[in-house]
């Protein structure tokens, strides 16, 4: 009986430590949660995730933007071939400032290129090297989550852009090789190849 009591006591203590430890591990400071949200968003967009801005547990738009979203479901999507964006090679989360249910985060980027226009026909990639530029991200705390409010222009990594255009050019070349490409498709292929060259020429 005594041994059984000792065993149960050890089990109870072990269980208590496990639960307590789990609770401690599960508790994150607001700054840690905010940094996690920002890193998740920037990393996804850097890697070419064109739908990350549609994530309701990560992004919050203004009422005006939400109205546009209801009217046009493609609003929050980033088109790697047409959207205005900035090409980067690296980023770092610098500082977090919290005030009640709002927060601002400064993120530094190494910028290597920008777009000079928008649209599938007009947009071009232009070299623009800035060793360190700071962008501010705003967040708001709603329903137990920190949400990025109205994120700025997309920052896409050079490697992700090159990968996308290499795959696109390979796909289009198959159409060209088939002999079934229209005049518009041939012109489009030329533009895509030009963009790929522009990306490869960007300095890291």
N, CA and C atoms as an extended XYZ file, in Angstrom:
612
Properties=species:S:1:pos:R:3:atomname:S:1:resname:S:1:resid:I:1 pbc="F F F"
N         0.834       -1.201        0.000 N   UNK     1
C         0.000        0.000        0.000 CA  UNK     1
C         0.868        1.250        0.000 C   UNK     1
N         1.930        1.196        0.783 N   UNK     2
C         2.848        2.317        0.886 CA  UNK     2
C         3.530        2.557       -0.451 C   UNK     2
N         3.991        1.476       -1.108 N   UNK     3
C         4.663        1.605       -2.404 CA  UNK     3
C         3.728        2.191       -3.464 C   UNK     3
N         2.465        1.744       -3.387 N   UNK     4
C         1.479        2.250       -4.345 CA  UNK     4
C         1.263        3.752       -4.151 C   UNK     4
N         1.241        4.171       -2.906 N   UNK     5
C         1.071        5.599       -2.606 CA  UNK     5
C         2.240        6.405       -3.125 C   UNK     5
N         3.440        5.888       -2.966 N   UNK     6
C         4.655        6.562       -3.447 CA  UNK     6
C         4.632        6.681       -4.964 C   UNK     6
N         4.233        5.569       -5.619 N   UNK     7
C         4.182        5.568       -7.083 CA  UNK     7
C         3.179        6.602       -7.583 C   UNK     7
N         2.009        6.650       -6.941 N   UNK     8
C         0.973        7.607       -7.344 CA  UNK     8
C         1.426        9.039       -7.116 C   UNK     8
N         2.188        9.236       -6.015 N   UNK     9
C         2.698       10.575       -5.721 CA  UNK     9
C         3.695       11.015       -6.786 C   UNK     9
N         4.574       10.088       -7.177 N   UNK    10
C         5.570       10.394       -8.220 CA  UNK    10
C         4.874       10.720       -9.534 C   UNK    10
N         3.849        9.906       -9.847 N   UNK    11
C         3.089       10.127      -11.084 CA  UNK    11
C         2.407       11.495      -11.071 C   UNK    11
N         1.813       11.829       -9.922 N   UNK    12
C         1.119       13.115       -9.802 CA  UNK    12
C         2.083       14.279       -9.951 C   UNK    12
N         3.261       14.149       -9.328 N   UNK    13
C         4.259       15.207       -9.440 CA  UNK    13
C         4.752       15.345      -10.870 C   UNK    13
N         4.984       14.196      -11.513 N   UNK    14
C         5.462       14.215      -12.896 CA  UNK    14
C         4.428       14.847      -13.810 C   UNK    14
N         3.166       14.469      -13.608 N   UNK    15
C         2.080       15.013      -14.420 CA  UNK    15
C         1.948       16.517      -14.212 C   UNK    15
N         2.100       16.927      -12.960 N   UNK    16
C         2.020       18.356      -12.647 CA  UNK    16
C         3.129       19.133      -13.308 C   UNK    16
N         4.332       18.582      -13.293 N   UNK    17
C         5.471       19.248      -13.930 CA  UNK    17
C         5.252       19.333      -15.426 C   UNK    17
N         4.731       18.233      -16.031 N   UNK    18
C         4.491       18.200      -17.474 CA  UNK    18
C         3.475       19.251      -17.890 C   UNK    18
N         2.366       19.309      -17.145 N   UNK    19
C         1.328       20.269      -17.459 CA  UNK    19
C         1.835       21.693      -17.265 C   UNK    19
N         2.529       21.877      -16.140 N   UNK    20
C         3.070       23.208      -15.854 CA  UNK    20
C         4.043       23.633      -16.932 C   UNK    20
N         4.923       22.696      -17.323 N   UNK    21
C         5.912       23.005      -18.350 CA  UNK    21
C         5.254       23.338      -19.665 C   UNK    21
N         4.201       22.605      -20.001 N   UNK    22
C         3.486       22.851      -21.243 CA  UNK    22
C         2.846       24.226      -21.232 C   UNK    22
N         2.298       24.592      -20.094 N   UNK    23
C         1.661       25.897      -19.984 CA  UNK    23
C         2.670       27.011      -20.165 C   UNK    23
N         3.836       26.826      -19.562 N   UNK    24
C         4.875       27.853      -19.661 CA  UNK    24
C         5.352       27.985      -21.095 C   UNK    24
N         5.573       26.805      -21.745 N   UNK    25
C         6.048       26.816      -23.116 CA  UNK    25
C         5.016       27.468      -24.033 C   UNK    25
N         3.733       27.225      -23.770 N   UNK    26
C         2.674       27.736      -24.632 CA  UNK    26
C         2.432       29.224      -24.501 C   UNK    26
N         2.963       29.858      -23.465 N   UNK    27
C         2.768       31.280      -23.246 CA  UNK    27
C         3.854       32.072      -23.965 C   UNK    27
N         3.446       32.891      -24.945 N   UNK    28
C         4.406       33.713      -25.670 CA  UNK    28
C         4.086       35.188      -25.410 C   UNK    28
N         5.114       35.981      -25.366 N   UNK    29
C         4.907       37.409      -25.173 CA  UNK    29
C         4.290       38.006      -26.425 C   UNK    29
N         3.591       39.137      -26.309 N   UNK    30
C         3.026       39.794      -27.498 CA  UNK    30
C         4.078       40.058      -28.572 C   UNK    30
N         5.270       40.477      -28.149 N   UNK    31
C         6.317       40.750      -29.143 CA  UNK    31
C         6.702       39.496      -29.915 C   UNK    31
N         6.796       38.364      -29.213 N   UNK    32
C         7.137       37.107      -29.881 CA  UNK    32
C         6.070       36.723      -30.904 C   UNK    32
N         4.802       36.890      -30.531 N   UNK    33
C         3.700       36.572      -31.431 CA  UNK    33
C         3.703       37.490      -32.652 C   UNK    33
N         3.973       38.763      -32.409 N   UNK    34
C         4.007       39.734      -33.502 CA  UNK    34
C         5.147       39.424      -34.463 C   UNK    34
N         6.318       39.160      -33.903 N   UNK    35
C         7.460       38.805      -34.759 CA  UNK    35
C         7.159       37.554      -35.577 C   UNK    35
N         6.478       36.605      -34.961 N   UNK    36
C         6.123       35.382      -35.668 CA  UNK    36
C         5.195       35.636      -36.844 C   UNK    36
N         4.192       36.496      -36.640 N   UNK    37
C         3.260       36.833      -37.706 CA  UNK    37
C         3.969       37.553      -38.860 C   UNK    37
N         4.807       38.528      -38.498 N   UNK    38
C         5.528       39.287      -39.519 CA  UNK    38
C         6.472       38.377      -40.302 C   UNK    38
N         7.201       37.537      -39.599 N   UNK    39
C         8.149       36.643      -40.271 CA  UNK    39
C         7.425       35.662      -41.186 C   UNK    39
N         6.316       35.128      -40.711 N   UNK    40
C         5.522       34.198      -41.527 CA  UNK    40
C         5.074       34.860      -42.821 C   UNK    40
N         4.594       36.105      -42.710 N   UNK    41
C         4.093       36.820      -43.881 CA  UNK    41
C         5.207       37.165      -44.865 C   UNK    41
N         6.278       37.782      -44.356 N   UNK    42
C         7.352       38.226      -45.249 CA  UNK    42
C         8.048       37.032      -45.898 C   UNK    42
N         8.270       35.981      -45.129 N   UNK    43
C         8.920       34.790      -45.688 CA  UNK    43
C         8.077       34.175      -46.793 C   UNK    43
N         6.760       34.066      -46.552 N   UNK    44
C         5.864       33.483      -47.558 CA  UNK    44
C         5.863       34.316      -48.834 C   UNK    44
N         5.764       35.634      -48.672 N   UNK    45
C         5.728       36.500      -49.849 CA  UNK    45
C         7.076       36.509      -50.561 C   UNK    45
N         8.143       36.485      -49.792 N   UNK    46
C         9.487       36.427      -50.363 CA  UNK    46
C         9.650       35.183      -51.235 C   UNK    46
N         9.057       34.078      -50.797 N   UNK    47
C         9.162       32.816      -51.528 CA  UNK    47
C         8.177       32.713      -52.684 C   UNK    47
N         7.396       33.769      -52.907 N   UNK    48
C         6.511       33.793      -54.057 CA  UNK    48
C         5.105       33.297      -53.805 C   UNK    48
N         4.680       33.251      -52.531 N   UNK    49
C         3.312       32.845      -52.215 CA  UNK    49
C         2.356       33.971      -52.607 C   UNK    49
N         1.620       33.782      -53.692 N   UNK    50
C         0.789       34.865      -54.222 CA  UNK    50
C        -0.547       34.992      -53.505 C   UNK    50
N        -0.869       34.047      -52.628 N   UNK    51
C        -2.171       34.073      -51.958 CA  UNK    51
C        -2.081       34.414      -50.469 C   UNK    51
N        -0.886       34.684      -49.951 N   UNK    52
C        -0.718       34.899      -48.518 CA  UNK    52
C        -1.520       36.105      -48.026 C   UNK    52
N        -1.774       37.069      -48.890 N   UNK    53
C        -2.547       38.250      -48.495 CA  UNK    53
C        -4.036       37.946      -48.351 C   UNK    53
N        -4.440       36.759      -48.747 N   UNK    54
C        -5.832       36.335      -48.572 CA  UNK    54
C        -6.055       35.617      -47.251 C   UNK    54
N        -5.007       35.439      -46.447 N   UNK    55
C        -5.079       34.661      -45.216 CA  UNK    55
C        -5.761       35.473      -44.110 C   UNK    55
N        -6.991       35.111      -43.711 N   UNK    56
C        -7.740       35.916      -42.731 CA  UNK    56
C        -7.157       35.895      -41.318 C   UNK    56
N        -6.370       34.872      -40.995 N   UNK    57
C        -5.750       34.806      -39.671 CA  UNK    57
C        -4.403       35.521      -39.625 C   UNK    57
N        -4.086       36.233      -40.704 N   UNK    58
C        -2.793       36.910      -40.783 CA  UNK    58
C        -2.927       38.363      -41.222 C   UNK    58
N        -3.874       38.616      -42.122 N   UNK    59
C        -3.992       39.936      -42.748 CA  UNK    59
C        -5.339       40.578      -42.422 C   UNK    59
N        -5.327       41.898      -42.220 N   UNK    60
C        -6.537       42.679      -41.978 CA  UNK    60
C        -6.541       43.863      -42.940 C   UNK    60
N        -7.654       44.004      -43.690 N   UNK    61
C        -7.783       45.128      -44.601 CA  UNK    61
C        -8.756       46.161      -44.039 C   UNK    61
N        -8.659       47.374      -44.535 N   UNK    62
C        -9.591       48.428      -44.148 CA  UNK    62
C       -10.968       48.132      -44.740 C   UNK    62
N       -11.971       48.861      -44.307 N   UNK    63
C       -13.326       48.662      -44.832 CA  UNK    63
C       -13.376       48.913      -46.329 C   UNK    63
N       -12.624       49.921      -46.780 N   UNK    64
C       -12.609       50.228      -48.205 CA  UNK    64
C       -12.028       49.064      -49.001 C   UNK    64
N       -10.922       48.492      -48.485 N   UNK    65
C       -10.293       47.371      -49.172 CA  UNK    65
C       -11.179       46.130      -49.122 C   UNK    65
N       -11.854       45.942      -47.990 N   UNK    66
C       -12.752       44.794      -47.867 CA  UNK    66
C       -13.891       44.889      -48.876 C   UNK    66
N       -14.352       46.103      -49.144 N   UNK    67
C       -15.398       46.287      -50.140 CA  UNK    67
C       -14.900       45.874      -51.516 C   UNK    67
N       -13.669       46.271      -51.838 N   UNK    68
C       -13.072       45.884      -53.111 CA  UNK    68
C       -12.916       44.367      -53.175 C   UNK    68
N       -12.537       43.778      -52.046 N   UNK    69
C       -12.380       42.323      -51.987 CA  UNK    69
C       -13.689       41.613      -52.301 C   UNK    69
N       -14.781       42.133      -51.754 N   UNK    70
C       -16.079       41.509      -52.006 CA  UNK    70
C       -16.469       41.611      -53.472 C   UNK    70
N       -16.053       42.701      -54.103 N   UNK    71
C       -16.399       42.904      -55.506 CA  UNK    71
C       -15.433       42.198      -56.446 C   UNK    71
N       -14.224       42.001      -55.991 N   UNK    72
C       -13.205       41.375      -56.835 CA  UNK    72
C       -12.338       40.476      -55.980 C   UNK    72
N       -12.549       39.176      -56.052 N   UNK    73
C       -11.853       38.216      -55.197 CA  UNK    73
C       -10.355       38.146      -55.492 C   UNK    73
N        -9.924       38.702      -56.637 N   UNK    74
C        -8.512       38.648      -56.999 CA  UNK    74
C        -7.719       39.827      -56.435 C   UNK    74
N        -8.410       40.717      -55.696 N   UNK    75
C        -7.761       41.954      -55.237 CA  UNK    75
C        -6.485       41.692      -54.442 C   UNK    75
N        -6.563       40.748      -53.513 N   UNK    76
C        -5.443       40.545      -52.605 CA  UNK    76
C        -4.378       39.618      -53.166 C   UNK    76
N        -4.586       39.124      -54.356 N   UNK    77
C        -3.590       38.236      -54.961 CA  UNK    77
C        -2.467       39.049      -55.584 C   UNK    77
N        -1.247       38.544      -55.478 N   UNK    78
C        -0.092       39.181      -56.106 CA  UNK    78
C         0.206       38.447      -57.414 C   UNK    78
N         0.239       39.194      -58.508 N   UNK    79
C         0.601       38.608      -59.804 CA  UNK    79
C         2.091       38.852      -60.035 C   UNK    79
N         2.874       37.789      -60.021 N   UNK    80
C         4.316       37.944      -60.169 CA  UNK    80
C         4.683       38.505      -61.539 C   UNK    80
N         3.796       38.365      -62.516 N   UNK    81
C         4.068       38.870      -63.861 CA  UNK    81
C         3.552       40.287      -64.090 C   UNK    81
N         2.703       40.786      -63.190 N   UNK    82
C         2.041       42.052      -63.502 CA  UNK    82
C         1.971       43.051      -62.349 C   UNK    82
N         1.945       42.582      -61.112 N   UNK    83
C         1.771       43.478      -59.966 CA  UNK    83
C         3.004       44.348      -59.734 C   UNK    83
N         2.809       45.576      -59.240 N   UNK    84
C         3.962       46.359      -58.787 CA  UNK    84
C         4.552       45.698      -57.549 C   UNK    84
N         5.856       45.522      -57.529 N   UNK    85
C         6.505       44.865      -56.394 CA  UNK    85
C         7.968       45.271      -56.304 C   UNK    85
N         8.609       44.816      -55.235 N   UNK    86
C        10.008       45.120      -54.981 CA  UNK    86
C        10.781       43.802      -54.872 C   UNK    86
N        11.939       43.759      -55.500 N   UNK    87
C        12.780       42.555      -55.472 CA  UNK    87
C        13.817       42.718      -54.362 C   UNK    87
N        13.914       41.718      -53.504 N   UNK    88
C        14.857       41.780      -52.377 CA  UNK    88
C        15.765       40.551      -52.377 C   UNK    88
N        16.833       40.640      -51.591 N   UNK    89
C        17.708       39.478      -51.413 CA  UNK    89
C        17.746       39.017      -49.964 C   UNK    89
N        17.323       39.895      -49.017 N   UNK    90
C        17.305       39.510      -47.606 CA  UNK    90
C        16.451       40.490      -46.816 C   UNK    90
N        16.092       40.083      -45.592 N   UNK    91
C        15.323       40.959      -44.704 CA  UNK    91
C        15.649       40.637      -43.256 C   UNK    91
N        15.338       41.578      -42.364 N   UNK    92
C        15.549       41.367      -40.940 CA  UNK    92
C        14.518       42.170      -40.153 C   UNK    92
N        13.881       41.523      -39.185 N   UNK    93
C        12.913       42.210      -38.327 CA  UNK    93
C        13.692       42.982      -37.275 C   UNK    93
N        13.588       44.305      -37.317 N   UNK    94
C        14.431       45.159      -36.477 CA  UNK    94
C        13.819       45.421      -35.098 C   UNK    94
N        12.630       46.034      -35.059 N   UNK    95
C        12.071       46.443      -33.779 CA  UNK    95
C        10.554       46.315      -33.773 C   UNK    95
N         9.999       46.172      -32.569 N   UNK    96
C         8.553       46.050      -32.383 CA  UNK    96
C         8.114       47.056      -31.327 C   UNK    96
N         7.104       47.847      -31.656 N   UNK    97
C         6.534       48.799      -30.700 CA  UNK    97
C         5.050       48.479      -30.529 C   UNK    97
N         4.637       48.318      -29.272 N   UNK    98
C         3.257       47.931      -28.972 CA  UNK    98
C         2.578       49.027      -28.154 C   UNK    98
N         1.360       49.370      -28.550 N   UNK    99
C         0.554       50.345      -27.807 CA  UNK    99
C        -0.883       49.838      -27.767 C   UNK    99
N        -1.257       49.290      -26.616 N   UNK   100
C        -2.586       48.707      -26.443 CA  UNK   100
C        -2.839       47.614      -27.475 C   UNK   100
N        -3.825       47.804      -28.352 N   UNK   101
C        -4.149       46.756      -29.319 CA  UNK   101
C        -3.537       47.017      -30.702 C   UNK   101
N        -2.547       47.908      -30.751 N   UNK   102
C        -1.879       48.199      -32.015 CA  UNK   102
C        -0.370       48.024      -31.868 C   UNK   102
N         0.266       47.761      -32.983 N   UNK   103
C         1.724       47.584      -32.965 CA  UNK   103
C         2.308       48.012      -34.302 C   UNK   103
N         3.557       48.437      -34.270 N   UNK   104
C         4.296       48.743      -35.494 CA  UNK   104
C         5.610       47.966      -35.461 C   UNK   104
N         5.994       47.466      -36.612 N   UNK   105
C         7.223       46.676      -36.724 CA  UNK   105
C         8.076       47.256      -37.836 C   UNK   105
N         9.334       47.548      -37.530 N   UNK   106
C        10.281       48.003      -38.544 CA  UNK   106
C        11.043       46.800      -39.081 C   UNK   106
N        11.023       46.660      -40.396 N   UNK   107
C        11.719       45.559      -41.063 CA  UNK   107
C        12.710       46.142      -42.063 C   UNK   107
N        13.947       45.687      -41.994 N   UNK   108
C        14.942       46.156      -42.949 CA  UNK   108
C        15.061       45.156      -44.105 C   UNK   108
N        15.244       45.687      -45.298 N   UNK   109
C        15.382       44.874      -46.504 CA  UNK   109
C        16.634       45.282      -47.263 C   UNK   109
N        17.239       44.321      -47.943 N   UNK   110
C        18.228       44.651      -48.961 CA  UNK   110
C        17.488       44.600      -50.288 C   UNK   110
N        17.297       45.759      -50.865 N   UNK   111
C        16.517       45.889      -52.091 CA  UNK   111
C        17.442       45.875      -53.302 C   UNK   111
N        17.085       45.095      -54.313 N   UNK   112
C        17.956       45.001      -55.490 CA  UNK   112
C        17.242       45.366      -56.793 C   UNK   112
N        15.919       45.495      -56.747 N   UNK   113
C        15.196       45.845      -57.962 CA  UNK   113
C        13.775       46.294      -57.666 C   UNK   113
N        13.182       47.001      -58.619 N   UNK   114
C        11.792       47.456      -58.493 CA  UNK   114
C        11.111       47.278      -59.849 C   UNK   114
N         9.789       47.414      -59.848 N   UNK   115
C         9.053       47.427      -61.105 CA  UNK   115
C         8.757       48.873      -61.475 C   UNK   115
N         8.805       49.175      -62.761 N   UNK   116
C         8.612       50.564      -63.195 CA  UNK   116
C         7.184       50.842      -63.649 C   UNK   116
N         6.333       49.816      -63.596 N   UNK   117
C         4.954       49.988      -64.032 CA  UNK   117
C         4.162       48.778      -63.534 C   UNK   117
N         2.980       48.583      -64.043 N   UNK   118
C         2.209       47.397      -63.710 CA  UNK   118
C         1.459       46.923      -64.951 C   UNK   118
N         1.015       45.666      -64.925 N   UNK   119
C         0.326       45.101      -66.090 CA  UNK   119
C         1.213       44.110      -66.818 C   UNK   119
N         0.587       43.186      -67.502 N   UNK   120
C         1.327       42.122      -68.181 CA  UNK   120
C         2.172       42.636      -69.350 C   UNK   120
N         1.776       43.758      -69.942 N   UNK   121
C         2.500       44.258      -71.105 CA  UNK   121
C         3.463       45.391      -70.771 C   UNK   121
N         3.123       46.206      -69.772 N   UNK   122
C         3.903       47.419      -69.503 CA  UNK   122
C         5.014       47.240      -68.472 C   UNK   122
N         4.829       46.319      -67.539 N   UNK   123
C         5.756       46.253      -66.412 CA  UNK   123
C         7.129       45.724      -66.804 C   UNK   123
N         8.180       46.336      -66.223 N   UNK   124
C         9.554       45.881      -66.402 CA  UNK   124
C        10.251       45.851      -65.048 C   UNK   124
N        11.292       45.026      -64.950 N   UNK   125
C        12.126       44.960      -63.747 CA  UNK   125
C        13.318       45.889      -63.929 C   UNK   125
N        13.496       46.792      -62.977 N   UNK   126
C        14.570       47.783      -63.067 CA  UNK   126
C        15.529       47.605      -61.889 C   UNK   126
N        16.844       47.553      -62.147 N   UNK   127
C        17.811       47.449      -61.033 CA  UNK   127
C        17.710       48.670      -60.123 C   UNK   127
N        17.672       48.437      -58.824 N   UNK   128
C        17.641       49.552      -57.860 CA  UNK   128
C        18.200       49.016      -56.540 C   UNK   128
N        19.502       49.123      -56.392 N   UNK   129
C        20.186       48.553      -55.235 CA  UNK   129
C        20.171       49.523      -54.056 C   UNK   129
N        19.584       49.065      -52.960 N   UNK   130
C        19.613       49.799      -51.690 CA  UNK   130
C        20.024       48.803      -50.623 C   UNK   130
N        21.184       49.009      -50.041 N   UNK   131
C        21.733       48.040      -49.097 CA  UNK   131
C        20.837       47.823      -47.885 C   UNK   131
N        20.195       48.892      -47.414 N   UNK   132
C        19.337       48.759      -46.238 CA  UNK   132
C        18.225       49.803      -46.285 C   UNK   132
N        17.021       49.320      -46.481 N   UNK   133
C        15.860       50.199      -46.466 CA  UNK   133
C        14.864       49.692      -45.423 C   UNK   133
N        14.233       50.608      -44.710 N   UNK   134
C        13.310       50.245      -43.624 CA  UNK   134
C        11.867       50.405      -44.086 C   UNK   134
N        11.060       49.382      -43.840 N   UNK   135
C         9.628       49.437      -44.121 CA  UNK   135
C         8.869       49.186      -42.817 C   UNK   135
N         7.829       49.955      -42.577 N   UNK   136
C         7.040       49.796      -41.351 CA  UNK   136
C         5.772       48.993      -41.635 C   UNK   136
N         5.529       48.011      -40.782 N   UNK   137
C         4.319       47.193      -40.853 CA  UNK   137
C         3.444       47.491      -39.637 C   UNK   137
N         2.162       47.715      -39.887 N   UNK   138
C         1.209       47.971      -38.812 CA  UNK   138
C         0.429       46.705      -38.497 C   UNK   138
N         0.149       46.497      -37.215 N   UNK   139
C        -0.645       45.353      -36.785 CA  UNK   139
C        -1.736       45.807      -35.832 C   UNK   139
N        -2.812       45.018      -35.794 N   UNK   140
C        -3.918       45.283      -34.883 CA  UNK   140
C        -4.318       43.966      -34.218 C   UNK   140
N        -4.652       44.050      -32.919 N   UNK   141
C        -5.013       42.856      -32.160 CA  UNK   141
C        -6.532       42.694      -32.162 C   UNK   141
N        -7.013       41.605      -32.784 N   UNK   142
C        -8.446       41.341      -32.872 CA  UNK   142
C        -8.714       39.849      -32.673 C   UNK   142
N        -9.733       39.538      -31.888 N   UNK   143
C       -10.168       38.146      -31.690 CA  UNK   143
C        -9.023       37.226      -31.283 C   UNK   143
N        -8.149       37.740      -30.411 N   UNK   144
C        -7.065       36.913      -29.891 CA  UNK   144
C        -5.896       36.720      -30.828 C   UNK   144
N        -5.824       37.530      -31.921 N   UNK   145
C        -4.734       37.374      -32.887 CA  UNK   145
C        -4.168       38.740      -33.272 C   UNK   145
N        -2.872       38.766      -33.550 N   UNK   146
C        -2.242       39.952      -34.110 CA  UNK   146
C        -2.307       39.839      -35.625 C   UNK   146
N        -2.949       40.822      -36.269 N   UNK   147
C        -3.142       40.811      -37.716 CA  UNK   147
C        -2.374       41.958      -38.364 C   UNK   147
N        -1.742       41.678      -39.482 N   UNK   148
C        -1.014       42.706      -40.228 CA  UNK   148
C        -2.034       43.555      -40.978 C   UNK   148
N        -2.001       44.851      -40.716 N   UNK   149
C        -3.016       45.753      -41.257 CA  UNK   149
C        -2.514       46.447      -42.517 C   UNK   149
N        -3.220       46.231      -43.623 N   UNK   150
C        -2.903       46.875      -44.901 CA  UNK   150
C        -1.401       46.786      -45.229 C   UNK   150
N        -0.897       45.582      -45.505 N   UNK   151
C         0.545       45.434      -45.768 CA  UNK   151
C         1.003       46.251      -46.969 C   UNK   151
N         2.240       46.725      -46.956 N   UNK   152
C         2.772       47.536      -48.059 CA  UNK   152
C         3.049       46.688      -49.298 C   UNK   152
N         3.691       47.293      -50.279 N   UNK   153
C         4.006       46.600      -51.530 CA  UNK   153
C         4.702       45.255      -51.276 C   UNK   153
N         4.401       44.253      -52.083 N   UNK   154
C         5.042       42.939      -51.912 CA  UNK   154
C         6.557       43.018      -52.081 C   UNK   154
N         7.252       42.281      -51.229 N   UNK   155
C         8.708       42.116      -51.351 CA  UNK   155
C         8.974       40.663      -51.731 C   UNK   155
N         9.459       40.446      -52.940 N   UNK   156
C         9.675       39.095      -53.460 CA  UNK   156
C        11.176       38.851      -53.631 C   UNK   156
N        11.638       37.690      -53.214 N   UNK   157
C        13.060       37.349      -53.350 CA  UNK   157
C        13.416       37.117      -54.820 C   UNK   157
N        14.614       37.509      -55.174 N   UNK   158
C        15.103       37.315      -56.538 CA  UNK   158
C        15.032       35.849      -56.938 C   UNK   158
N        15.434       34.964      -56.045 N   UNK   159
C        15.449       33.529      -56.361 CA  UNK   159
C        14.050       33.010      -56.684 C   UNK   159
N        13.027       33.496      -55.965 N   UNK   160
C        11.657       33.061      -56.210 CA  UNK   160
C        11.159       33.576      -57.561 C   UNK   160
N        11.510       34.798      -57.890 N   UNK   161
C        11.098       35.367      -59.171 CA  UNK   161
C        11.746       34.620      -60.331 C   UNK   161
N        13.029       34.333      -60.199 N   UNK   162
C        13.730       33.610      -61.260 CA  UNK   162
C        13.136       32.217      -61.440 C   UNK   162
N        12.862       31.536      -60.342 N   UNK   163
C        12.266       30.198      -60.416 CA  UNK   163
C        10.928       30.248      -61.143 C   UNK   163
N        10.119       31.231      -60.804 N   UNK   164
C         8.807       31.356      -61.432 CA  UNK   164
C         8.938       31.584      -62.937 C   UNK   164
N         9.813       32.511      -63.319 N   UNK   165
C         9.945       32.834      -64.740 CA  UNK   165
C        10.627       31.718      -65.523 C   UNK   165
N        11.534       30.995      -64.910 N   UNK   166
C        12.145       29.848      -65.595 CA  UNK   166
C        11.086       28.804      -65.924 C   UNK   166
N        10.204       28.532      -64.965 N   UNK   167
C         9.138       27.556      -65.190 CA  UNK   167
C         8.155       28.065      -66.239 C   UNK   167
N         7.871       29.372      -66.217 N   UNK   168
C         6.942       29.961      -67.170 CA  UNK   168
C         7.511       29.928      -68.587 C   UNK   168
N         8.793       30.264      -68.716 N   UNK   169
C         9.434       30.247      -70.033 CA  UNK   169
C         9.500       28.825      -70.582 C   UNK   169
N         9.804       27.848      -69.710 N   UNK   170
C         9.845       26.451      -70.145 CA  UNK   170
C         8.470       26.001      -70.646 C   UNK   170
N         7.418       26.417      -69.943 N   UNK   171
C         6.049       26.057      -70.354 CA  UNK   171
C         5.703       26.700      -71.693 C   UNK   171
N         6.067       27.966      -71.848 N   UNK   172
C         5.756       28.678      -73.085 CA  UNK   172
C         6.569       28.161      -74.268 C   UNK   172
N         7.799       27.729      -74.002 N   UNK   173
C         8.641       27.183      -75.072 CA  UNK   173
C         8.018       25.927      -75.688 C   UNK   173
N         7.320       25.151      -74.856 N   UNK   174
C         6.651       23.961      -75.372 CA  UNK   174
C         5.554       24.342      -76.361 C   UNK   174
N         4.849       25.430      -76.046 N   UNK   175
C         3.829       25.916      -76.967 CA  UNK   175
C         4.460       26.403      -78.260 C   UNK   175
N         5.598       27.108      -78.103 N   UNK   176
C         6.310       27.631      -79.271 CA  UNK   176
C         6.832       26.490      -80.140 C   UNK   176
N         7.391       25.459      -79.502 N   UNK   177
C         7.942       24.314      -80.242 CA  UNK   177
C         6.865       23.498      -80.954 C   UNK   177
N         5.646       23.581      -80.440 N   UNK   178
C         4.564       22.826      -81.060 CA  UNK   178
C         4.127       23.433      -82.383 C   UNK   178
N         4.532       24.681      -82.615 N   UNK   179
C         4.149       25.361      -83.838 CA  UNK   179
C         2.745       25.911      -83.808 C   UNK   179
N         2.118       25.884      -82.627 N   UNK   180
C         0.732       26.331      -82.500 CA  UNK   180
C         0.597       27.676      -81.789 C   UNK   180
N         1.742       28.323      -81.521 N   UNK   181
C         1.691       29.602      -80.808 CA  UNK   181
C         1.143       30.710      -81.701 C   UNK   181
N         0.235       31.496      -81.144 N   UNK   182
C        -0.318       32.626      -81.884 CA  UNK   182
C         0.674       33.787      -81.877 C   UNK   182
N         0.382       34.841      -82.611 N   UNK   183
C         1.240       36.017      -82.646 CA  UNK   183
C         1.349       36.633      -81.255 C   UNK   183
N         0.208       36.715      -80.548 N   UNK   184
C         0.201       37.282      -79.198 CA  UNK   184
C         1.039       36.437      -78.235 C   UNK   184
N         0.940       35.118      -78.370 N   UNK   185
C         1.719       34.225      -77.508 CA  UNK   185
C         3.211       34.366      -77.780 C   UNK   185
N         3.581       34.528      -79.033 N   UNK   186
C         4.999       34.706      -79.378 CA  UNK   186
C         5.543       36.000      -78.781 C   UNK   186
N         4.736       37.049      -78.852 N   UNK   187
C         5.151       38.331      -78.268 CA  UNK   187
C         5.255       38.223      -76.749 C   UNK   187
N         4.332       37.481      -76.165 N   UNK   188
C         4.347       37.281      -74.713 CA  UNK   188
C         5.584       36.510      -74.275 C   UNK   188
N         5.957       35.491      -75.038 N   UNK   189
C         7.149       34.700      -74.724 CA  UNK   189
C         8.391       35.575      -74.762 C   UNK   189
N         8.471       36.466      -75.753 N   UNK   190
C         9.616       37.380      -75.856 CA  UNK   190
C         9.708       38.266      -74.615 C   UNK   190
N         8.552       38.780      -74.152 N   UNK   191
C         8.544       39.630      -72.947 CA  UNK   191
C         8.958       38.846      -71.714 C   UNK   191
N         8.485       37.606      -71.598 N   UNK   192
C         8.830       36.785      -70.438 CA  UNK   192
C        10.327       36.479      -70.402 C   UNK   192
N        10.909       36.208      -71.540 N   UNK   193
C        12.353       35.936      -71.606 CA  UNK   193
C        13.160       37.184      -71.260 C   UNK   193
N        12.660       38.340      -71.707 N   UNK   194
C        13.321       39.602      -71.381 CA  UNK   194
C        13.301       39.846      -69.874 C   UNK   194
N        12.157       39.598      -69.249 N   UNK   195
C        12.039       39.764      -67.797 CA  UNK   195
C        12.979       38.820      -67.065 C   UNK   195
N        13.090       37.598      -67.539 N   UNK   196
C        13.997       36.630      -66.913 CA  UNK   196
C        15.439       37.124      -67.000 C   UNK   196
N        15.825       37.699      -68.128 N   UNK   197
C        17.174       38.259      -68.249 CA  UNK   197
C        17.377       39.415      -67.283 C   UNK   197
N        16.363       40.257      -67.154 N   UNK   198
C        16.453       41.401      -66.244 CA  UNK   198
C        16.636       40.927      -64.794 C   UNK   198
N        15.944       39.881      -64.420 N   UNK   199
C        16.061       39.332      -63.060 CA  UNK   199
C        17.444       38.757      -62.818 C   UNK   199
N        17.946       38.008      -63.747 N   UNK   200
C        19.265       37.381      -63.590 CA  UNK   200
C        20.377       38.407      -63.488 C   UNK   200
N        20.166       39.582      -64.094 N   UNK   201
C        21.197       40.620      -64.086 CA  UNK   201
C        21.203       41.448      -62.806 C   UNK   201
N        20.182       41.286      -61.972 N   UNK   202
C        20.151       42.029      -60.701 CA  UNK   202
C        21.270       41.582      -59.783 C   UNK   202
N        21.915       42.550      -59.130 N   UNK   203
C        23.001       42.230      -58.193 CA  UNK   203
C        22.432       41.906      -56.823 C   UNK   203
N        22.991       40.854      -56.189 N   UNK   204
C        22.581       40.514      -54.840 CA  UNK   204
C        23.287       41.380      -53.805 C   UNK   204
